[in-house]
């Protein structure tokens, strides 16, 4: 995790004071008072736990620690100045590897907002249903996959925990059926396998044999599309269902939900890390968007049980 930086004003004041070894000249360049420069230098000294100048009656003398930090901070400011002076038309590219349902049902609708904010970052996405490809030499800058957080060759950050629940079209059950917890004649739609319906039929107090019937699709997006057109009731997650709950094309008919076994993570190859500027920006943006989704569901579940 990136360490919190010291205040920018403190670093800037110190860099100028160190360059002149004179507080008066530093104050003139910065357009502030000498005492303001001195105060900012003291703030940086407190942060670093190092004495940067030896204060004399009418002058200052930079210490060895001060010289070291002066060179480091000057180099950072020079790098920043050079970056800011680069032509704005330079395109920076990011290759994303991501779970196909996550890409189609969560990421894709949000992506234009990121691209509008960062027009010089060009994103290419490889959306996969087989996440084991991540261990087969797949080339990417950043990935979003689900798992247990046990990847040896990647740096990773948690993105989402996920809760799953039954969903159906608004008119699939009558109001009386909903109030009675009516379920046993519903057409079940399974995503990949029948594990979740085994869990939910038991949770709803129904015969678990009911979980053996119904259609099976290999992608959540197909299951949700089938449920929206009224084919039956399927299992969705917070990551995949938000847009449909928001627009009313799906509802949660029963007050039951279960935690998903795995979580979503952001990964990057360990030899790359998150140090690249565009990758770091995209990572930060993903985390903020994920937090917004989870806050939306906190309110949704709170309102649901009222």
Secondary structure as UniProt FT lines:
FT   HELIX           8..20
FT   HELIX           23..30
FT   HELIX           34..48
FT   STRAND          53..55
FT   STRAND          60..62
FT   HELIX           64..85
FT   TURN            88..89
FT   STRAND          92..99
FT   HELIX           100..102
FT   HELIX           103..107
FT   HELIX           108..117
FT   TURN            119..120
FT   STRAND          121..128
FT   HELIX           131..135
FT   TURN            136..137
FT   STRAND          142..147
FT   STRAND          154..160
FT   STRAND          163..168
FT   TURN            170..171
FT   HELIX           175..179
FT   TURN            180..181
FT   TURN            184..185
FT   STRAND          188..191
FT   HELIX           195..203
FT   TURN            204..205
FT   HELIX           208..212
FT   STRAND          215..217
FT   HELIX           220..228
FT   TURN            229..230
FT   STRAND          233..237
FT   HELIX           238..247
FT   STRAND          258..259
FT   STRAND          263..269
FT   TURN            270..274
FT   HELIX           277..304
//
